[in-house]
Amino acid sequence: MARLWRDQGKRDEARELLAPVYGWFTEGFDTLDLKDAKALLDELSSCAIERPADFLDVRRIQSTPVSRAARNRLTGSRSMSTTPVMM
C-alpha cells in the first residue's frame, strides 16, 4: 500500500502508514521485507521528489490560463463573446 501511495504522489500518507508498522519490529532487520521497508521509508523521508518519467502534474495544468476560445472548444460551448464594440 505504501508503494502504491508513493507512486500516486501521496508521500506523506505512505510514510505515515509504513513508519509505525516498521517500528513494531524489534528483530529481523536483515530480512528482505524489512530491508525493502527501510529503503522505502528512507526514500519517503528524503527531500528530493523523484517522479516517474510519465508523471503528469494535474495541478500545474489546472492552473494554466486558457483562452475563452480554447475553453469553448474543450467544453463544446458555442457562445460568443458579447464584448461591446465602439463605433
Backbone as a chain_set.jsonl record, in Angstrom:
{"seq": "MARLWRDQGKRDEARELLAPVYGWFTEGFDTLDLKDAKALLDELSSCAIERPADFLDVRRIQSTPVSRAARNRLTGSRSMSTTPVMM", "coords": {"N": [[0.832, -1.179, 0.0], [1.944, 1.234, 0.771], [3.844, 1.63, -1.25], [2.173, 1.938, -3.471], [0.789, 4.303, -2.766], [2.975, 6.036, -2.705], [3.646, 6.023, -5.43], [1.405, 7.293, -6.396], [1.804, 9.809, -5.589], [1.29, 10.396, -2.972], [3.08, 10.868, -0.734], [3.445, 11.617, 2.0], [1.28, 10.325, 3.274], [1.916, 7.677, 2.712], [4.318, 7.372, 4.125], [3.362, 7.827, 6.74], [1.771, 5.607, 7.037], [3.543, 3.414, 6.784], [5.731, 3.811, 8.598], [4.934, 3.403, 11.426], [4.34, 0.651, 11.369], [6.77, -0.488, 10.601], [8.181, 0.245, 12.853], [7.197, -1.48, 14.793], [8.722, -3.761, 14.77], [11.321, -5.593, 16.327], [13.36, -7.184, 15.745], [14.902, -9.043, 13.043], [15.75, -7.391, 11.054], [17.451, -7.924, 8.996], [16.099, -9.247, 7.071], [14.609, -9.525, 3.788], [12.109, -8.226, 3.412], [11.97, -6.296, 5.508], [14.239, -4.835, 4.913], [13.495, -3.782, 2.453], [11.319, -2.246, 3.305], [12.61, -0.379, 4.96], [14.223, 0.906, 3.068], [12.24, 2.097, 1.49], [11.061, 3.798, 3.384], [13.247, 5.49, 3.857], [13.438, 6.66, 1.321], [10.956, 7.978, 1.218], [11.299, 9.807, 3.214], [13.217, 11.463, 2.289], [14.177, 14.651, 0.937], [14.217, 15.158, -1.756], [12.129, 14.807, -4.525], [11.393, 12.282, -6.579], [9.986, 11.713, -9.648], [8.109, 9.553, -11.751], [8.906, 9.082, -15.254], [6.648, 9.392, -16.817], [5.017, 11.013, -15.355], [2.308, 13.149, -14.657], [1.57, 16.333, -13.902], [-1.186, 17.357, -12.651], [-2.138, 19.514, -11.17], [-0.608, 21.655, -12.077], [-1.458, 21.86, -14.713], [-4.167, 22.48, -14.343], [-3.981, 25.031, -13.341], [-3.103, 26.539, -15.408], [-3.569, 29.282, -17.521], [-6.321, 29.554, -19.761], [-7.499, 30.395, -22.942], [-10.612, 32.01, -23.834], [-11.696, 31.054, -26.242], [-10.366, 28.581, -26.547], [-11.274, 27.298, -24.244], [-13.995, 27.145, -24.843], [-13.885, 25.424, -27.046], [-13.007, 23.106, -25.755], [-15.089, 22.558, -23.985], [-17.236, 22.386, -25.626], [-18.894, 24.494, -25.969], [-20.661, 26.984, -27.745], [-20.929, 29.617, -27.411], [-20.501, 33.046, -28.028], [-18.305, 35.766, -27.435], [-19.58, 38.632, -25.835], [-18.611, 41.216, -26.027], [-18.892, 44.667, -26.049], [-18.817, 46.732, -28.967], [-17.273, 49.66, -29.944], [-18.339, 52.312, -31.97]], "CA": [[0.0, 0.0, 0.0], [2.831, 2.403, 0.833], [4.418, 1.83, -2.587], [1.112, 2.467, -4.325], [0.579, 5.705, -2.398], [4.15, 6.783, -3.176], [3.513, 6.167, -6.875], [0.296, 8.211, -6.632], [2.188, 11.131, -5.103], [0.843, 10.561, -1.581], [4.289, 10.502, 0.014], [3.24, 11.755, 3.443], [0.38, 9.262, 3.715], [2.67, 6.423, 2.632], [5.251, 7.34, 5.257], [2.58, 7.696, 7.968], [1.287, 4.226, 7.104], [4.628, 2.447, 6.893], [6.632, 4.048, 9.731], [4.554, 2.696, 12.656], [4.446, -0.8, 11.173], [8.201, -0.796, 10.66], [8.597, 0.441, 14.238], [6.772, -2.599, 15.642], [9.696, -4.848, 14.739], [12.487, -5.486, 17.21], [14.399, -8.054, 15.174], [14.632, -9.435, 11.662], [16.06, -6.277, 10.159], [18.25, -8.401, 7.874], [15.213, -9.897, 6.102], [14.371, -8.723, 2.593], [10.931, -7.38, 3.591], [12.287, -5.131, 6.336], [15.204, -4.024, 4.166], [12.702, -3.028, 1.478], [10.531, -1.245, 4.038], [13.534, 0.672, 5.386], [14.61, 1.671, 1.874], [11.096, 2.919, 1.117], [10.966, 4.868, 4.385], [14.32, 6.449, 3.578], [13.047, 7.4, 0.123], [9.83, 8.849, 1.541], [11.759, 10.833, 4.138], [14.158, 12.357, 1.621], [13.601, 15.905, 0.448], [14.108, 15.12, -3.214], [10.978, 14.072, -5.037], [11.644, 11.728, -7.887], [8.726, 11.353, -10.265], [8.294, 8.737, -12.947], [9.021, 9.847, -16.49], [5.329, 9.668, -17.379], [4.236, 11.735, -14.349], [1.549, 14.282, -15.169], [1.221, 17.21, -12.787], [-2.513, 17.892, -12.944], [-2.279, 20.829, -10.541], [0.009, 22.651, -12.952], [-2.323, 22.012, -15.877], [-5.396, 23.143, -13.935], [-3.734, 26.435, -13.043], [-2.645, 27.195, -16.616], [-4.632, 30.088, -18.122], [-6.85, 29.065, -21.029], [-8.275, 31.433, -23.618], [-12.051, 31.729, -23.916], [-11.936, 30.232, -27.431], [-9.906, 27.227, -26.253], [-12.187, 26.736, -23.244], [-15.229, 26.815, -25.554], [-13.642, 24.211, -27.831], [-12.905, 21.971, -24.831], [-16.38, 22.282, -23.349], [-18.26, 22.255, -26.648], [-19.743, 25.681, -25.948], [-20.618, 27.779, -28.968], [-21.254, 31.009, -27.092], [-19.546, 34.037, -28.483], [-18.091, 36.875, -26.511], [-20.512, 39.738, -26.084], [-17.903, 42.447, -25.735], [-19.441, 45.746, -26.874], [-17.919, 47.337, -29.945], [-17.483, 51.107, -30.048], [-18.309, 52.796, -33.361]], "C": [[0.886, 1.257, 0.0], [3.473, 2.675, -0.519], [3.391, 2.429, -3.541], [0.896, 3.949, -4.039], [1.757, 6.562, -2.832], [4.021, 7.054, -4.676], [2.395, 7.136, -7.257], [0.604, 9.625, -6.135], [1.773, 11.402, -3.667], [1.983, 10.149, -0.645], [4.092, 10.573, 1.526], [2.358, 10.64, 3.987], [1.099, 7.912, 3.718], [3.621, 6.284, 3.816], [4.505, 7.144, 6.576], [2.01, 6.292, 8.135], [2.418, 3.266, 7.44], [5.475, 2.607, 8.159], [6.203, 3.324, 11.006], [4.678, 1.181, 12.53], [5.9, -1.23, 11.254], [8.704, -0.695, 12.101], [8.181, -0.681, 15.184], [7.846, -3.67, 15.753], [10.874, -4.55, 15.649], [13.636, -6.361, 16.724], [14.008, -8.38, 13.734], [14.952, -8.353, 10.648], [16.937, -6.678, 8.977], [17.398, -9.136, 6.837], [14.926, -8.94, 4.94], [13.183, -7.773, 2.771], [11.25, -6.125, 4.407], [13.349, -4.247, 5.685], [14.474, -3.164, 3.13], [11.901, -1.925, 2.159], [11.415, -0.079, 4.475], [13.951, 1.548, 4.208], [13.471, 2.592, 1.438], [10.912, 4.067, 2.095], [12.029, 5.932, 4.156], [13.983, 7.299, 2.365], [11.936, 8.402, 0.429], [10.238, 9.997, 2.445], [12.713, 11.826, 3.477], [13.428, 13.585, 1.094], [13.371, 15.871, -1.054], [12.916, 14.264, -3.614], [11.321, 13.595, -6.437], [10.313, 11.259, -8.448], [9.001, 10.48, -11.479], [8.288, 9.595, -14.203], [7.663, 10.218, -17.063], [4.424, 10.407, -16.394], [3.562, 12.947, -14.977], [1.094, 15.117, -13.987], [-0.085, 17.925, -13.103], [-2.693, 19.267, -12.333], [-1.713, 21.92, -11.421], [-0.882, 22.906, -14.165], [-3.581, 22.777, -15.508], [-5.182, 24.634, -13.692], [-3.235, 27.209, -14.264], [-3.784, 27.999, -17.229], [-5.036, 29.527, -19.488], [-7.676, 30.178, -21.653], [-9.744, 31.022, -23.678], [-12.35, 30.812, -25.097], [-11.519, 28.779, -27.179], [-10.834, 26.554, -25.251], [-13.502, 26.324, -23.914], [-15.055, 25.562, -26.406], [-13.614, 22.984, -26.934], [-14.257, 21.585, -24.247], [-17.496, 22.1, -24.354], [-19.207, 23.438, -26.698], [-19.568, 26.473, -27.228], [-20.874, 29.256, -28.684], [-20.126, 31.926, -27.536], [-19.408, 35.112, -27.417], [-19.049, 38.01, -26.859], [-19.882, 41.061, -25.689], [-18.454, 43.554, -26.637], [-18.386, 46.34, -27.794], [-18.258, 48.809, -30.061], [-17.386, 51.521, -31.513], [-18.172, 54.284, -33.382]], "O": [[0.594, 2.225, -0.701], [3.632, 3.834, -0.901], [3.709, 3.325, -4.324], [0.828, 4.759, -4.963], [1.567, 7.693, -3.28], [4.255, 8.171, -5.135], [2.438, 7.735, -8.331], [-0.228, 10.525, -6.245], [1.893, 12.533, -3.195], [1.856, 9.203, 0.132], [4.53, 9.679, 2.25], [2.65, 10.073, 5.039], [0.906, 7.103, 4.625], [3.719, 5.222, 4.43], [4.954, 6.386, 7.436], [1.792, 5.841, 9.26], [2.259, 2.397, 8.296], [5.895, 1.604, 8.735], [7.043, 2.674, 11.629], [5.077, 0.507, 13.479], [6.223, -2.225, 11.903], [9.563, -1.473, 12.514], [8.754, -0.819, 16.265], [7.876, -4.412, 16.735], [11.356, -3.42, 15.732], [14.751, -6.279, 17.239], [12.919, -8.031, 13.276], [14.477, -8.395, 9.513], [17.151, -5.883, 8.062], [17.926, -9.6, 5.827], [14.991, -7.72, 5.087], [13.245, -6.627, 2.325], [10.845, -5.022, 4.039], [13.352, -3.033, 5.889], [14.783, -1.986, 2.95], [11.815, -0.807, 1.653], [11.012, 1.079, 4.37], [14.026, 2.771, 4.326], [13.71, 3.739, 1.058], [10.635, 5.193, 1.682], [11.753, 7.128, 4.249], [14.208, 8.51, 2.365], [11.969, 9.538, -0.044], [9.596, 11.047, 2.444], [12.988, 12.893, 4.025], [12.223, 13.555, 0.842], [12.434, 16.489, -1.56], [12.723, 13.155, -3.115], [11.513, 14.392, -7.356], [9.595, 10.496, -7.801], [10.014, 10.652, -12.157], [7.736, 10.695, -14.216], [7.533, 11.248, -17.726], [3.206, 10.429, -16.568], [4.184, 13.682, -15.744], [0.313, 14.648, -13.159], [-0.086, 18.974, -13.747], [-3.35, 20.116, -12.935], [-2.285, 23.007, -11.501], [-1.038, 24.05, -14.592], [-4.025, 23.635, -16.27], [-6.12, 25.418, -13.827], [-2.972, 28.408, -14.168], [-4.868, 27.455, -17.439], [-4.19, 29.084, -20.264], [-8.465, 30.83, -20.968], [-10.076, 29.841, -23.584], [-13.163, 29.894, -24.979], [-12.238, 27.854, -27.555], [-11.147, 25.371, -25.39], [-14.06, 25.276, -23.591], [-15.96, 24.731, -26.485], [-14.137, 21.933, -27.305], [-14.53, 20.403, -24.039], [-18.599, 21.698, -23.982], [-20.218, 23.392, -27.398], [-18.454, 26.615, -27.734], [-21.019, 30.053, -29.611], [-18.946, 31.593, -27.422], [-20.308, 35.322, -26.603], [-19.29, 38.302, -28.03], [-20.532, 41.919, -25.093], [-18.48, 43.398, -27.858], [-17.212, 46.437, -27.437], [-19.421, 49.164, -30.258], [-16.455, 51.125, -32.214], [-18.129, 54.885, -34.455]]}, "num_chains": 1, "name": "protein.A"}
